[in-house]
């Protein structure tokens, strides 16, 4: 059958494929959907980049973690607990759990038309700290980009 190449359709397909993969191997962790469409971050991040980074790279950490914890005491535990329990003693589990968590956090840090100065009403502490440390958001950006 023919699938139209829309970002919503591709995102739904990737989610469906990850759910099917999880169901097939009895795993407990799923690749979370992106909080935006595959084309929503253009021109900064392309649809192709998101398809690879989310649909393959992030998915691989989730799939590998599922295979590593299957049948162990870490199966069905929250990622944070797995990260703490595996640090130093189980490097492969630690790496995959930490990367799965890290990537999920990464996606939540972005949004279409994001960026810019923090909203003073919503993020007053951050807004005030940037202004106290750098004088303004523009100075913060300048110093950050030059660092």
Secondary structure, 3 states (H helix, E strand, C coil): CCCCCCHHHHHHHHHHHHHHHHHHHCCCCCCCCCCCCCCCCCCCCCHHHHHHHHHHHHHHHHHHHHHHHCCCCCCCCCHHHHHHHHCCCCHHHHHHHHHHHHHHHHHHCCCCCCCCCCCCCCCHHHHHHHHHHHCCHHHHHHHHHHC
